[in-house]
């Protein structure tokens, strides 16, 4: 009975107090800064085509594969048409130079350093397209999500 009262009162034996749980930053590294946009004007079709190629993603139901198992490149005109007919688009941008593995210990290079590059927020103009998805809808009954990369 005394042990139960002591544990309930907040006292723990020393063998239980030595273990500390790791913090979230020790378990998972800090992700790079992202910019998420739903503006169609932020998407450059050429960069989107390159993202399709990097992800080995095709717009076709049965894509043609080359000898290396890569899909054929997406036609830019068809991609522009698909973007214009999309109900919602979502694009994700980041700056690869700000990824945790690319940032040096001090972050300073030379006298002025590159601190100005680190404090400027990520935008579609200075970022790289790293994610994309779109939805098509009739604005009433149905919707479908396509091309999530």
MODELLER restraints for C-alpha pairs under 7 A, 6 or more apart:
rsr = mdl.restraints
at = mdl.atoms
rsr.add(forms.Gaussian(group=physical.xy_distance, feature=features.Distance(at['CA:30:A'], at['CA:100:A']), mean=6.74, stdev=0.5))
rsr.add(forms.Gaussian(group=physical.xy_distance, feature=features.Distance(at['CA:31:A'], at['CA:99:A']), mean=6.97, stdev=0.5))
rsr.add(forms.Gaussian(group=physical.xy_distance, feature=features.Distance(at['CA:31:A'], at['CA:100:A']), mean=6.95, stdev=0.5))
rsr.add(forms.Gaussian(group=physical.xy_distance, feature=features.Distance(at['CA:32:A'], at['CA:98:A']), mean=6.02, stdev=0.5))
rsr.add(forms.Gaussian(group=physical.xy_distance, feature=features.Distance(at['CA:32:A'], at['CA:99:A']), mean=4.64, stdev=0.5))
rsr.add(forms.Gaussian(group=physical.xy_distance, feature=features.Distance(at['CA:32:A'], at['CA:100:A']), mean=6.38, stdev=0.5))
rsr.add(forms.Gaussian(group=physical.xy_distance, feature=features.Distance(at['CA:33:A'], at['CA:94:A']), mean=6.11, stdev=0.5))
rsr.add(forms.Gaussian(group=physical.xy_distance, feature=features.Distance(at['CA:33:A'], at['CA:122:A']), mean=6.89, stdev=0.5))
rsr.add(forms.Gaussian(group=physical.xy_distance, feature=features.Distance(at['CA:34:A'], at['CA:92:A']), mean=6.69, stdev=0.5))
rsr.add(forms.Gaussian(group=physical.xy_distance, feature=features.Distance(at['CA:34:A'], at['CA:93:A']), mean=5.64, stdev=0.5))
rsr.add(forms.Gaussian(group=physical.xy_distance, feature=features.Distance(at['CA:34:A'], at['CA:94:A']), mean=4.80, stdev=0.5))
rsr.add(forms.Gaussian(group=physical.xy_distance, feature=features.Distance(at['CA:34:A'], at['CA:122:A']), mean=6.46, stdev=0.5))
rsr.add(forms.Gaussian(group=physical.xy_distance, feature=features.Distance(at['CA:35:A'], at['CA:92:A']), mean=5.71, stdev=0.5))
rsr.add(forms.Gaussian(group=physical.xy_distance, feature=features.Distance(at['CA:35:A'], at['CA:93:A']), mean=5.03, stdev=0.5))
rsr.add(forms.Gaussian(group=physical.xy_distance, feature=features.Distance(at['CA:35:A'], at['CA:94:A']), mean=6.33, stdev=0.5))
rsr.add(forms.Gaussian(group=physical.xy_distance, feature=features.Distance(at['CA:35:A'], at['CA:122:A']), mean=5.86, stdev=0.5))
rsr.add(forms.Gaussian(group=physical.xy_distance, feature=features.Distance(at['CA:35:A'], at['CA:123:A']), mean=6.10, stdev=0.5))
rsr.add(forms.Gaussian(group=physical.xy_distance, feature=features.Distance(at['CA:36:A'], at['CA:90:A']), mean=6.91, stdev=0.5))
rsr.add(forms.Gaussian(group=physical.xy_distance, feature=features.Distance(at['CA:36:A'], at['CA:91:A']), mean=5.74, stdev=0.5))
rsr.add(forms.Gaussian(group=physical.xy_distance, feature=features.Distance(at['CA:36:A'], at['CA:92:A']), mean=4.56, stdev=0.5))
rsr.add(forms.Gaussian(group=physical.xy_distance, feature=features.Distance(at['CA:36:A'], at['CA:93:A']), mean=6.37, stdev=0.5))
rsr.add(forms.Gaussian(group=physical.xy_distance, feature=features.Distance(at['CA:37:A'], at['CA:90:A']), mean=5.66, stdev=0.5))
rsr.add(forms.Gaussian(group=physical.xy_distance, feature=features.Distance(at['CA:37:A'], at['CA:91:A']), mean=5.27, stdev=0.5))
rsr.add(forms.Gaussian(group=physical.xy_distance, feature=features.Distance(at['CA:37:A'], at['CA:92:A']), mean=6.44, stdev=0.5))
rsr.add(forms.Gaussian(group=physical.xy_distance, feature=features.Distance(at['CA:38:A'], at['CA:88:A']), mean=6.91, stdev=0.5))
rsr.add(forms.Gaussian(group=physical.xy_distance, feature=features.Distance(at['CA:38:A'], at['CA:89:A']), mean=5.34, stdev=0.5))
rsr.add(forms.Gaussian(group=physical.xy_distance, feature=features.Distance(at['CA:38:A'], at['CA:90:A']), mean=4.60, stdev=0.5))
rsr.add(forms.Gaussian(group=physical.xy_distance, feature=features.Distance(at['CA:38:A'], at['CA:91:A']), mean=6.42, stdev=0.5))
rsr.add(forms.Gaussian(group=physical.xy_distance, feature=features.Distance(at['CA:40:A'], at['CA:89:A']), mean=6.54, stdev=0.5))
rsr.add(forms.Gaussian(group=physical.xy_distance, feature=features.Distance(at['CA:42:A'], at['CA:124:A']), mean=5.99, stdev=0.5))
rsr.add(forms.Gaussian(group=physical.xy_distance, feature=features.Distance(at['CA:45:A'], at['CA:76:A']), mean=6.69, stdev=0.5))
rsr.add(forms.Gaussian(group=physical.xy_distance, feature=features.Distance(at['CA:45:A'], at['CA:79:A']), mean=6.96, stdev=0.5))
rsr.add(forms.Gaussian(group=physical.xy_distance, feature=features.Distance(at['CA:45:A'], at['CA:80:A']), mean=6.55, stdev=0.5))
rsr.add(forms.Gaussian(group=physical.xy_distance, feature=features.Distance(at['CA:47:A'], at['CA:129:A']), mean=6.78, stdev=0.5))
rsr.add(forms.Gaussian(group=physical.xy_distance, feature=features.Distance(at['CA:49:A'], at['CA:74:A']), mean=6.15, stdev=0.5))
rsr.add(forms.Gaussian(group=physical.xy_distance, feature=features.Distance(at['CA:52:A'], at['CA:58:A']), mean=6.80, stdev=0.5))
rsr.add(forms.Gaussian(group=physical.xy_distance, feature=features.Distance(at['CA:53:A'], at['CA:73:A']), mean=6.37, stdev=0.5))
rsr.add(forms.Gaussian(group=physical.xy_distance, feature=features.Distance(at['CA:55:A'], at['CA:149:A']), mean=6.82, stdev=0.5))
rsr.add(forms.Gaussian(group=physical.xy_distance, feature=features.Distance(at['CA:56:A'], at['CA:70:A']), mean=6.03, stdev=0.5))
rsr.add(forms.Gaussian(group=physical.xy_distance, feature=features.Distance(at['CA:56:A'], at['CA:71:A']), mean=5.94, stdev=0.5))
rsr.add(forms.Gaussian(group=physical.xy_distance, feature=features.Distance(at['CA:57:A'], at['CA:71:A']), mean=6.84, stdev=0.5))
rsr.add(forms.Gaussian(group=physical.xy_distance, feature=features.Distance(at['CA:58:A'], at['CA:71:A']), mean=6.34, stdev=0.5))
rsr.add(forms.Gaussian(group=physical.xy_distance, feature=features.Distance(at['CA:58:A'], at['CA:74:A']), mean=6.76, stdev=0.5))
rsr.add(forms.Gaussian(group=physical.xy_distance, feature=features.Distance(at['CA:63:A'], at['CA:71:A']), mean=6.22, stdev=0.5))
rsr.add(forms.Gaussian(group=physical.xy_distance, feature=features.Distance(at['CA:64:A'], at['CA:71:A']), mean=5.80, stdev=0.5))
rsr.add(forms.Gaussian(group=physical.xy_distance, feature=features.Distance(at['CA:64:A'], at['CA:72:A']), mean=6.06, stdev=0.5))
rsr.add(forms.Gaussian(group=physical.xy_distance, feature=features.Distance(at['CA:65:A'], at['CA:71:A']), mean=4.60, stdev=0.5))
rsr.add(forms.Gaussian(group=physical.xy_distance, feature=features.Distance(at['CA:65:A'], at['CA:72:A']), mean=6.31, stdev=0.5))
rsr.add(forms.Gaussian(group=physical.xy_distance, feature=features.Distance(at['CA:86:A'], at['CA:134:A']), mean=6.38, stdev=0.5))
rsr.add(forms.Gaussian(group=physical.xy_distance, feature=features.Distance(at['CA:86:A'], at['CA:135:A']), mean=5.81, stdev=0.5))
rsr.add(forms.Gaussian(group=physical.xy_distance, feature=features.Distance(at['CA:86:A'], at['CA:136:A']), mean=4.93, stdev=0.5))
rsr.add(forms.Gaussian(group=physical.xy_distance, feature=features.Distance(at['CA:87:A'], at['CA:135:A']), mean=5.61, stdev=0.5))
rsr.add(forms.Gaussian(group=physical.xy_distance, feature=features.Distance(at['CA:87:A'], at['CA:136:A']), mean=4.88, stdev=0.5))
rsr.add(forms.Gaussian(group=physical.xy_distance, feature=features.Distance(at['CA:87:A'], at['CA:137:A']), mean=5.75, stdev=0.5))
rsr.add(forms.Gaussian(group=physical.xy_distance, feature=features.Distance(at['CA:88:A'], at['CA:134:A']), mean=5.57, stdev=0.5))
rsr.add(forms.Gaussian(group=physical.xy_distance, feature=features.Distance(at['CA:88:A'], at['CA:135:A']), mean=5.14, stdev=0.5))
rsr.add(forms.Gaussian(group=physical.xy_distance, feature=features.Distance(at['CA:88:A'], at['CA:136:A']), mean=6.90, stdev=0.5))
rsr.add(forms.Gaussian(group=physical.xy_distance, feature=features.Distance(at['CA:89:A'], at['CA:133:A']), mean=5.90, stdev=0.5))
rsr.add(forms.Gaussian(group=physical.xy_distance, feature=features.Distance(at['CA:89:A'], at['CA:134:A']), mean=4.25, stdev=0.5))
rsr.add(forms.Gaussian(group=physical.xy_distance, feature=features.Distance(at['CA:89:A'], at['CA:135:A']), mean=6.42, stdev=0.5))
rsr.add(forms.Gaussian(group=physical.xy_distance, feature=features.Distance(at['CA:90:A'], at['CA:132:A']), mean=5.63, stdev=0.5))
rsr.add(forms.Gaussian(group=physical.xy_distance, feature=features.Distance(at['CA:90:A'], at['CA:133:A']), mean=5.27, stdev=0.5))
rsr.add(forms.Gaussian(group=physical.xy_distance, feature=features.Distance(at['CA:90:A'], at['CA:134:A']), mean=6.09, stdev=0.5))
rsr.add(forms.Gaussian(group=physical.xy_distance, feature=features.Distance(at['CA:91:A'], at['CA:131:A']), mean=5.59, stdev=0.5))
rsr.add(forms.Gaussian(group=physical.xy_distance, feature=features.Distance(at['CA:91:A'], at['CA:132:A']), mean=4.40, stdev=0.5))
rsr.add(forms.Gaussian(group=physical.xy_distance, feature=features.Distance(at['CA:91:A'], at['CA:133:A']), mean=6.56, stdev=0.5))
rsr.add(forms.Gaussian(group=physical.xy_distance, feature=features.Distance(at['CA:92:A'], at['CA:129:A']), mean=5.90, stdev=0.5))
rsr.add(forms.Gaussian(group=physical.xy_distance, feature=features.Distance(at['CA:92:A'], at['CA:130:A']), mean=5.70, stdev=0.5))
rsr.add(forms.Gaussian(group=physical.xy_distance, feature=features.Distance(at['CA:92:A'], at['CA:131:A']), mean=4.66, stdev=0.5))
rsr.add(forms.Gaussian(group=physical.xy_distance, feature=features.Distance(at['CA:92:A'], at['CA:132:A']), mean=6.17, stdev=0.5))
rsr.add(forms.Gaussian(group=physical.xy_distance, feature=features.Distance(at['CA:93:A'], at['CA:123:A']), mean=6.97, stdev=0.5))
rsr.add(forms.Gaussian(group=physical.xy_distance, feature=features.Distance(at['CA:93:A'], at['CA:124:A']), mean=6.17, stdev=0.5))
rsr.add(forms.Gaussian(group=physical.xy_distance, feature=features.Distance(at['CA:93:A'], at['CA:127:A']), mean=5.31, stdev=0.5))
rsr.add(forms.Gaussian(group=physical.xy_distance, feature=features.Distance(at['CA:93:A'], at['CA:128:A']), mean=5.17, stdev=0.5))
rsr.add(forms.Gaussian(group=physical.xy_distance, feature=features.Distance(at['CA:93:A'], at['CA:129:A']), mean=4.59, stdev=0.5))
rsr.add(forms.Gaussian(group=physical.xy_distance, feature=features.Distance(at['CA:93:A'], at['CA:130:A']), mean=5.59, stdev=0.5))
rsr.add(forms.Gaussian(group=physical.xy_distance, feature=features.Distance(at['CA:93:A'], at['CA:131:A']), mean=6.95, stdev=0.5))
rsr.add(forms.Gaussian(group=physical.xy_distance, feature=features.Distance(at['CA:94:A'], at['CA:122:A']), mean=6.15, stdev=0.5))
rsr.add(forms.Gaussian(group=physical.xy_distance, feature=features.Distance(at['CA:94:A'], at['CA:127:A']), mean=4.92, stdev=0.5))
rsr.add(forms.Gaussian(group=physical.xy_distance, feature=features.Distance(at['CA:94:A'], at['CA:128:A']), mean=5.38, stdev=0.5))
rsr.add(forms.Gaussian(group=physical.xy_distance, feature=features.Distance(at['CA:94:A'], at['CA:129:A']), mean=6.80, stdev=0.5))
rsr.add(forms.Gaussian(group=physical.xy_distance, feature=features.Distance(at['CA:94:A'], at['CA:130:A']), mean=6.79, stdev=0.5))
rsr.add(forms.Gaussian(group=physical.xy_distance, feature=features.Distance(at['CA:95:A'], at['CA:122:A']), mean=6.56, stdev=0.5))
rsr.add(forms.Gaussian(group=physical.xy_distance, feature=features.Distance(at['CA:95:A'], at['CA:127:A']), mean=4.76, stdev=0.5))
rsr.add(forms.Gaussian(group=physical.xy_distance, feature=features.Distance(at['CA:95:A'], at['CA:128:A']), mean=5.85, stdev=0.5))
rsr.add(forms.Gaussian(group=physical.xy_distance, feature=features.Distance(at['CA:97:A'], at['CA:103:A']), mean=7.00, stdev=0.5))
rsr.add(forms.Gaussian(group=physical.xy_distance, feature=features.Distance(at['CA:98:A'], at['CA:118:A']), mean=6.90, stdev=0.5))
rsr.add(forms.Gaussian(group=physical.xy_distance, feature=features.Distance(at['CA:107:A'], at['CA:114:A']), mean=6.77, stdev=0.5))
rsr.add(forms.Gaussian(group=physical.xy_distance, feature=features.Distance(at['CA:107:A'], at['CA:115:A']), mean=6.97, stdev=0.5))
rsr.add(forms.Gaussian(group=physical.xy_distance, feature=features.Distance(at['CA:108:A'], at['CA:114:A']), mean=5.72, stdev=0.5))
rsr.add(forms.Gaussian(group=physical.xy_distance, feature=features.Distance(at['CA:108:A'], at['CA:115:A']), mean=6.74, stdev=0.5))
rsr.add(forms.Gaussian(group=physical.xy_distance, feature=features.Distance(at['CA:131:A'], at['CA:149:A']), mean=5.37, stdev=0.5))
rsr.add(forms.Gaussian(group=physical.xy_distance, feature=features.Distance(at['CA:132:A'], at['CA:148:A']), mean=5.73, stdev=0.5))
rsr.add(forms.Gaussian(group=physical.xy_distance, feature=features.Distance(at['CA:132:A'], at['CA:149:A']), mean=5.27, stdev=0.5))
rsr.add(forms.Gaussian(group=physical.xy_distance, feature=features.Distance(at['CA:133:A'], at['CA:146:A']), mean=6.28, stdev=0.5))
rsr.add(forms.Gaussian(group=physical.xy_distance, feature=features.Distance(at['CA:133:A'], at['CA:147:A']), mean=5.21, stdev=0.5))
rsr.add(forms.Gaussian(group=physical.xy_distance, feature=features.Distance(at['CA:133:A'], at['CA:148:A']), mean=4.21, stdev=0.5))
rsr.add(forms.Gaussian(group=physical.xy_distance, feature=features.Distance(at['CA:133:A'], at['CA:149:A']), mean=6.34, stdev=0.5))
rsr.add(forms.Gaussian(group=physical.xy_distance, feature=features.Distance(at['CA:134:A'], at['CA:145:A']), mean=5.87, stdev=0.5))
rsr.add(forms.Gaussian(group=physical.xy_distance, feature=features.Distance(at['CA:134:A'], at['CA:146:A']), mean=5.38, stdev=0.5))
rsr.add(forms.Gaussian(group=physical.xy_distance, feature=features.Distance(at['CA:134:A'], at['CA:147:A']), mean=6.25, stdev=0.5))
rsr.add(forms.Gaussian(group=physical.xy_distance, feature=features.Distance(at['CA:135:A'], at['CA:143:A']), mean=6.72, stdev=0.5))
rsr.add(forms.Gaussian(group=physical.xy_distance, feature=features.Distance(at['CA:135:A'], at['CA:144:A']), mean=5.48, stdev=0.5))
rsr.add(forms.Gaussian(group=physical.xy_distance, feature=features.Distance(at['CA:135:A'], at['CA:145:A']), mean=4.30, stdev=0.5))
rsr.add(forms.Gaussian(group=physical.xy_distance, feature=features.Distance(at['CA:135:A'], at['CA:146:A']), mean=5.81, stdev=0.5))
rsr.add(forms.Gaussian(group=physical.xy_distance, feature=features.Distance(at['CA:136:A'], at['CA:143:A']), mean=5.52, stdev=0.5))
rsr.add(forms.Gaussian(group=physical.xy_distance, feature=features.Distance(at['CA:136:A'], at['CA:144:A']), mean=5.36, stdev=0.5))
rsr.add(forms.Gaussian(group=physical.xy_distance, feature=features.Distance(at['CA:136:A'], at['CA:145:A']), mean=6.51, stdev=0.5))
rsr.add(forms.Gaussian(group=physical.xy_distance, feature=features.Distance(at['CA:137:A'], at['CA:143:A']), mean=4.08, stdev=0.5))
rsr.add(forms.Gaussian(group=physical.xy_distance, feature=features.Distance(at['CA:137:A'], at['CA:144:A']), mean=6.45, stdev=0.5))
